[in-house]
């Protein structure tokens, strides 16, 4: 048996093909009518339980002070974050179990930001749970398009919500919340502006290939990365590509920083394929070495197309022509990859005769 809703909302129980009794619940007013089993009837909302802060003004004041304290802790967290950012040197290390060498500046900024974020959230939750109205109400479903009356009602509800939040009645909460939110925004802004880091100046003009880093005045050999073994000219066959670093770089004071600037790609072309005299002069029997750092924004140029002799940067697809001074033939980079002048030493190993003639890596700050 099933019931069918009629235009006046009544339900007619009906037998289905299996002879069982069923009730359609999707039409008309079903509560308490139409033979609905008791377990399916709407139980309604549970009775509202008053909180201490609803009935005791002292409890409400206590809750207000607790919320304000959390906002103040958030303010302190934001201030401490700013202090950590400006006062702690970025390279200062701290011993942390399991990690061993942690960065004190990062740790302090992370912890203070966590405190600031946690207490602003905890304050808001505590405020909502103790001071804002917690009575559940049922709202009937209605057509999506709002009538003018409904819009007015919405505006009224907003105003009532504003009153219920008690901001005007509780200036302490208003002030501490404004302070917490205001200061919360400052550390990310400061870090965004300051965290972009200083301009490199002439830092990218000097790499570990330069003569000031040579040991005993000896030009550095080109070493395979990561094995750090020297490369003979005869090892470099046409079509092959080597990732190369200068000899001795791993013994430098900041090897990672130095590797980031000095990485080089080594390839061999047929000498007839080389279009520029300078490239021929700076290479060795068709072997050429170019900086691996893209001149767009500094990604490592990682893809070498053997057939076209193009180097491709995977970040934004800048493409450099190895046969023509590594000039840019496609993409956003604006200048060729700097070439490293190479030769061979008495034992046949490839060496760098001097450092790069121009700065490696991105150059957008130079163009202004
Ligand atoms: S960094 Fe290489 S194309 Fe953008």
Boltz pocket constraint, residues with backbone or C-beta under 6 A from the ligand:
constraints:
  - pocket:
      binder: B
      contacts: [[A, 294], [A, 295], [A, 296], [A, 297], [A, 298], [A, 299], [A, 313], [A, 314], [A, 315], [A, 316], [A, 317], [A, 318], [A, 331], [A, 332], [A, 333]]
      max_distance: 6.0
